[in-house]
Amino acid sequence: MSSFDGILLGAGHNSLVLQAYLGRAGLKTVCLERGSTIGGGLATVEDPRWPGYRHNTHSFFHRAIDQMPWYGELELERRGATYVEPELNVALILKSGEALCWWTDFERTAESFAEFSARDAATLRRWREAFVPILERILGPEARRPALDPNARRKTLEQTAAGRLLLETSALSPLEFVEREFEHPVVKAGLLFFNGLREVDLRLRGFGHHIPALLASPAKAQMCIGGAARLADALAAAVRETGGEIRTSCEPRRIVLDRGRVIGVETTSGELIRGRFVASSLNPQQTFLDLLPDAPTGVRERAAKFEYNLLAPLFALNLVLKAPPQYRAAQRRAELARAFMVILGLERYEQFNDIVRHHEEGRIPSTVMWGACPTLFDASQAPPGGHTAFMWEKLPYRLASGDWDRERDRHAEHMLAQWALYAPNVMQDGIGWFARSPLDTERDLPNMRHGDLLVGSFANGQVGYDRPFRGAGEYRTPIDGLYLCGSSCHPGGNITGLPGYNAAQVLLADLGLAKLGPGH
Ligand SMILES: Cc1cc2nc3c(=O)[nH]c(=O)nc-3n(C[C@H](O)[C@H](O)[C@H](O)COP(=O)(O)OP(=O)(O)OC[C@H]3O[C@@H](n4cnc5c(N)ncnc54)[C@H](O)[C@@H]3O)c2cc1C
């Protein structure tokens, strides 16, 4: 039997961020990971058929990681996690060869929007200017601390013009916001895709502000040199430097309570690991139903009702190539040859309704995909002269007819053919490929239930203070000594590290090792 101050469940980036802060505060911790590697959604792998070609099978586009507070405080650059932020950050390439482009330089983005609609370019500028202070003073700080009670938050926001504008825009859905403000179908499609679809259900009221917030954000897509797993390795180095232990292939069977208080974790191999507290990065069903059969009924009921995103699962096609994809559109616009995130198949914003309907019916919609060629920006991810590229597509977790294990390769071939319509050389220059379905995601990372890579939707009231559910927001749970620290907490999924960072603030305050701000 071993004994620690704290035990963390799951070695994804959120747990590792939390564990590193606990170690810095002098606490002895262990992190238990069921898989054979650490990092969760930070995975960089090689297919044994093509050694030396590295593929990022989960996250790749990391948003402004080098601006996150934990990135600097945990000295992750020094530990090997370095980032690049390509200038032509996103390009929506149309069948006609035209392209809507987001640059790291806003003026170039506005010029690209003006090619489609001068009015939309002016609207873009207006909303960006209005939301820069909202982002800097309200939304940015809100994501970097435990969420406030919604009533208290509303009262505070109502006191300032910026706060009132935020409330007014967030009362809309992203779809309503874009329909109200913009006119050109390609601009609308681009905004919704880039700024909305990946994060929230576009029909959901309460999230209209996501569009102007992302327009105003200086946080562009970045990639980790060497692959996403380098960030996990750097975090693990920060953990180990302060004595933190990470055990892989070690699965918890139950969280052990004594008179209602956490006293440790029993593993599937029968070991009892003692700890004063447990922080779980798993989803609420795993934490409260699978691992806590003795949790109070009310808590179990609320955990059981936690919902996942219908539109979050991804299908991935990963290529091994002799040359990068050469887009036909780049013959006219040379800059497209160096586009980072490329979106294909999206021509008009009405396609969203179609995508949603297909998800609801378990059918495969016409292909809208996005991806990148990592080796254009980081040669270390392939042998000399070689390249990797990938495309992702939003596809339903459950198929109405057939199942993913049978459909996967057939669909991958269809996707490759669609890609070749824009970049014919992906056929001739292709050495090989492999695909991964939403089912593969869930098998790899069971916390991403139903393939939901955001680990829980923002519908069903699962947002801010009430995420994952009322009474378990603020990273504390109704069970003494049990904390949450994963993407099912505020501010949600993706590689932000903020659930782990915020959980650290709460846990250290509860242990008397730090102080929380007002309202908590
Ligand atoms: C295909 C794909 C593409 C993505 N692309 C992006 C992107 O480009 N940008 C972006 O920001 N995000 C992206 N994401 C989402 C991102 O990876 C996740 O939101 C993020 O990894 C969640 O972080 P986490 O620390 O909360 O959990 P995870 O990273 O999921 O880590 C959880 C850990 O817990 C472990 N675990 C699960 N069950 C148990 C158990 N019972 N016991 C012990 N351990 C367990 C898992 O093995 C895993 O290591 C993508 C995800 C996928 C699947």
The ligand as an SDF file (V2000), in Angstrom:
LIG
                    3D

 53 58  0  0  0  0  0  0  0  0999 V2000
   -9.5150   13.4820  -33.1470 C   0  0  0  0  0  0  0  0  0  0  0  0
   -9.4160   14.6070  -32.1460 C   0  0  0  0  0  0  0  0  0  0  0  0
   -8.9720   15.8460  -32.5570 C   0  0  0  0  0  0  0  0  0  0  0  0
   -8.8800   16.8950  -31.6510 C   0  0  0  0  0  0  0  0  0  0  0  0
   -8.3750   18.0860  -32.0730 N   0  0  0  0  0  0  0  0  0  0  0  0
   -8.1930   19.0870  -31.2060 C   0  0  0  0  0  0  0  0  0  0  0  0
   -7.5120   20.2730  -31.6030 C   0  0  0  0  0  0  0  0  0  0  0  0
   -7.0400   20.3780  -32.7410 O   0  0  0  0  0  0  0  0  0  0  0  0
   -7.3800   21.2600  -30.6870 N   0  0  0  0  0  0  0  0  0  0  0  0
   -7.8200   21.1290  -29.4050 C   0  0  0  0  0  0  0  0  0  0  0  0
   -7.6400   22.0570  -28.6150 O   0  0  0  0  0  0  0  0  0  0  0  0
   -8.4340   20.0010  -28.9870 N   0  0  0  0  0  0  0  0  0  0  0  0
   -8.6300   18.9820  -29.8550 C   0  0  0  0  0  0  0  0  0  0  0  0
   -9.2080   17.8110  -29.4410 N   0  0  0  0  0  0  0  0  0  0  0  0
   -9.8220   17.7720  -28.1050 C   0  0  0  0  0  0  0  0  0  0  0  0
   -8.8290   17.5820  -26.9720 C   0  0  0  0  0  0  0  0  0  0  0  0
   -7.9400   16.5290  -27.2870 O   0  0  0  0  0  0  0  0  0  0  0  0
   -9.5810   17.2660  -25.6690 C   0  0  0  0  0  0  0  0  0  0  0  0
  -10.6370   18.1610  -25.4450 O   0  0  0  0  0  0  0  0  0  0  0  0
   -8.6020   17.2880  -24.4980 C   0  0  0  0  0  0  0  0  0  0  0  0
   -7.5970   16.3050  -24.7090 O   0  0  0  0  0  0  0  0  0  0  0  0
   -9.2610   17.0210  -23.1720 C   0  0  0  0  0  0  0  0  0  0  0  0
   -8.2650   17.0990  -22.1890 O   0  0  0  0  0  0  0  0  0  0  0  0
   -8.4150   16.3990  -20.7520 P   0  0  0  0  0  0  0  0  0  0  0  0
   -7.1510   16.5760  -20.0380 O   0  0  0  0  0  0  0  0  0  0  0  0
   -9.6450   16.9270  -20.0850 O   0  0  0  0  0  0  0  0  0  0  0  0
   -8.7150   14.8850  -21.0870 O   0  0  0  0  0  0  0  0  0  0  0  0
   -7.9230   13.8390  -22.0200 P   0  0  0  0  0  0  0  0  0  0  0  0
   -6.9040   14.4980  -22.8430 O   0  0  0  0  0  0  0  0  0  0  0  0
   -8.9550   13.0620  -22.7270 O   0  0  0  0  0  0  0  0  0  0  0  0
   -7.2200   12.9290  -20.9580 O   0  0  0  0  0  0  0  0  0  0  0  0
   -7.9330   12.0410  -20.1300 C   0  0  0  0  0  0  0  0  0  0  0  0
   -7.0250   10.8870  -19.7340 C   0  0  0  0  0  0  0  0  0  0  0  0
   -7.7560   10.0040  -18.8850 O   0  0  0  0  0  0  0  0  0  0  0  0
   -7.4880    8.6670  -19.2620 C   0  0  0  0  0  0  0  0  0  0  0  0
   -8.5770    7.8220  -18.8310 N   0  0  0  0  0  0  0  0  0  0  0  0
   -9.7940    7.6650  -19.3970 C   0  0  0  0  0  0  0  0  0  0  0  0
  -10.5280    6.8030  -18.6680 N   0  0  0  0  0  0  0  0  0  0  0  0
   -9.7580    6.4290  -17.6280 C   0  0  0  0  0  0  0  0  0  0  0  0
   -9.9650    5.5810  -16.5110 C   0  0  0  0  0  0  0  0  0  0  0  0
  -11.1170    4.9420  -16.3230 N   0  0  0  0  0  0  0  0  0  0  0  0
   -8.9740    5.4540  -15.6170 N   0  0  0  0  0  0  0  0  0  0  0  0
   -7.7820    6.1130  -15.7780 C   0  0  0  0  0  0  0  0  0  0  0  0
   -7.5250    6.9030  -16.8140 N   0  0  0  0  0  0  0  0  0  0  0  0
   -8.5150    7.0700  -17.7260 C   0  0  0  0  0  0  0  0  0  0  0  0
   -7.3210    8.7350  -20.7550 C   0  0  0  0  0  0  0  0  0  0  0  0
   -6.6080    7.5970  -21.2300 O   0  0  0  0  0  0  0  0  0  0  0  0
   -6.5750   10.0500  -20.9230 C   0  0  0  0  0  0  0  0  0  0  0  0
   -5.1900    9.8690  -20.8540 O   0  0  0  0  0  0  0  0  0  0  0  0
   -9.2640   16.7130  -30.3010 C   0  0  0  0  0  0  0  0  0  0  0  0
   -9.6770   15.4590  -29.8760 C   0  0  0  0  0  0  0  0  0  0  0  0
   -9.7610   14.4120  -30.7860 C   0  0  0  0  0  0  0  0  0  0  0  0
  -10.2260   13.0790  -30.2990 C   0  0  0  0  0  0  0  0  0  0  0  0
  1  2  1  0
  2  3  1  0
  2 52  2  0
  3  4  2  0
  4  5  1  0
  4 50  1  0
  5  6  2  0
  6  7  1  0
  6 13  1  0
  7  8  2  0
  7  9  1  0
  9 10  1  0
 10 11  2  0
 10 12  1  0
 12 13  2  0
 13 14  1  0
 14 15  1  0
 14 50  1  0
 15 16  1  0
 16 17  1  0
 16 18  1  0
 18 19  1  0
 18 20  1  0
 20 21  1  0
 20 22  1  0
 22 23  1  0
 23 24  1  0
 24 25  2  0
 24 26  1  0
 24 27  1  0
 27 28  1  0
 28 29  2  0
 28 30  1  0
 28 31  1  0
 31 32  1  0
 32 33  1  0
 33 34  1  0
 33 48  1  0
 34 35  1  0
 35 36  1  0
 35 46  1  0
 36 37  1  0
 36 45  1  0
 37 38  2  0
 38 39  1  0
 39 40  1  0
 39 45  2  0
 40 41  1  0
 40 42  2  0
 42 43  1  0
 43 44  2  0
 44 45  1  0
 46 47  1  0
 46 48  1  0
 48 49  1  0
 50 51  2  0
 51 52  1  0
 52 53  1  0
M  END
$$$$
